[in-house]
């Protein structure tokens, strides 16, 4: 989960840098240079949007796609029950 948050933060930072570039492009004296830079910014924004969508898809997936071994789970539960019973027997004063 922390990795997903880190990715979101990085995407947000990239968006902020793009906004700064967009503002800087407005200050260029050549219209052709401004248009070229803005075209690149639009393309990068599209890639960032795709990355955010992919990230959202990851968030919707279960944390693990591993099937549960019910036999192993049953064995572990029985072992824990036996362990707790043994502990209770030790607590009873003789």
N, C-alpha and C positions, 0 to 999 in steps of 0.2 A: 504494500500500500504506500509506503514511504517513497518508493521508486516512482509511482504514478504521480505523487504530489510534486516530486522533484522535476519530472517531465513537464507537468503543467506550469511550474514556475519558470522553467527554461523557455517554454513556448511564449509565456507572457513577456519575458525579457526580450525575446526576439521581436515580438510585436511592438514593444516600446522602441527598439532600435529602428524598426521600419518606419514608425511614426516620425522619429527624428530625421531619418533620411528623406521622408516625404516633405517635411518642413524645410530641410536644407535645399531640396530640389527647387522649391519655389524661389529661393534666393539666387539661383543661377542666372547669369545674364543671357545665355543662349537658350532660346526656346527649344531647340532641337535636343540639347543636353538635358534639359528639364524633362521633356517628354520621354526620352530614352530611360532616364533614371526612374521616372514614375512607372514606366512599363515593366521594368525589372521588379519594382516594389509590388506591383499588382500580381506578378507571377509568384513571388515569394509569399505573399499573403495567401494565395490559393494553396500553396504547399503547406503553410501553417494550418489552414483550415482543414486540409486532408489529414494532417497529423493529429489535430484535435478530435476529429471524427474517429480516427483509429483508436485514439486513447479512450474515447467514450465507449467504443465497442469493447475494449479490454476491461473497462470498469463493469460492464454488464455481464461478463463471463464469471462463472464460479471460480473461486480461488484455486480449486484443484479439480481436475477431471479424472481423478484416480478412483476406480471402483473400490468399494469397501469390502474387505474380506470378512464376511460375517462369522465364519468359523473362528478366525483369529480373534475377532472382537469378543465372541462368546467365551473363548478360552481365557482371554485377558480379564474379563469381568468375573469369571469363576475364580481365577487366581486372586483377584483383589478381595472377593468375598471371603475366601479361605484365609487370606492374610489378616483381614480385620477380625475374623473369628478367633484366630490365634492370638492376636493382640488383646482381645477381650479376656481370654482365658488367663493371660499373664497378669492382667490387672486385678483379678479376683483374689482377695487375700485368703490364704489357706487357714 
